[in-house]
Amino acid sequence: MPLVKRNIEPRHLCRGALPDGVTSELECVTNSTLAAIIKQLGSLSRHAEDIFGELFNEANSFYLRMSSLQERVDQLAVKVTQLDSTVEEVGFTPPPRFSPSHRQDMIFVSSIFLSTMHCPSFSPYAPRHFYRGQTCARRQPYQP
């Protein structure tokens, strides 16, 4: 359920009770409805002003961040043009090879999935019962 940030009032335009002693009911209803519509438009314009103010603030902060980044890029461009690879030794070390550290987690999750596929009575929450994907008759505990 979304949270309501802005509410436009009045919600119901024509639900007011007619006062006693009105000679023209139609004129009274149209006048009260018109007054409610004008109130709704005022509420809507107030919310529109808030929305455009927030949008302006977001655009202004975005502009400030982009101008800061542009200054940094300009400074880096000046530094790069000043570098001379023939005078200064530029060292390059390749990044270390990627080795996934989440391999154990992948094996554990896949073993739980495969175990529950083969044997519905298997409890994945039992302590230290890690199984590879064997059938129920040939299960061997998996020790990491």
C-alpha positions, 0 to 999 in steps of 0.5 A: 500500500503506497503512502500518501504524500499529498492529499487534494481536498475536498475529495467529494464535491457534491455530498453536502446537505442542502440548507433549509429554506432554499428556493432553487435547489439546482442553483444551490448545488451548482454553486456549492459544487463550483466552490468545491472545484475552486478549492480543489484547484487551489489545493492542486496548485499548492501541491504542484508548486511543492512538486516543482520546487522539489524538482528544481532542488533535485536538478540543482543538486544534480547540476552541482554534482555534474559541475564538480565532476567536470572540474575533476575531469578537466584537472585529470585531463591536464595531468594526463597531458603533462605526463611523459612516459619516456621520462617517468617510468609507468608501472602496470600491475595486472589486477589479481585474478577473481576467485569467487568466495561464495562457492561454498554458499552455492554448493550449500544452496544447490545441495538443499535444492537437490536434496528436497527434490529427491527426498521430500522428508529432508529438512534443510534446517537440520544442523550440519546435514549438507548433502550433494544431490544423491538419492535418499538411499545413497546419501553421503554427508558433505563436509566442507 
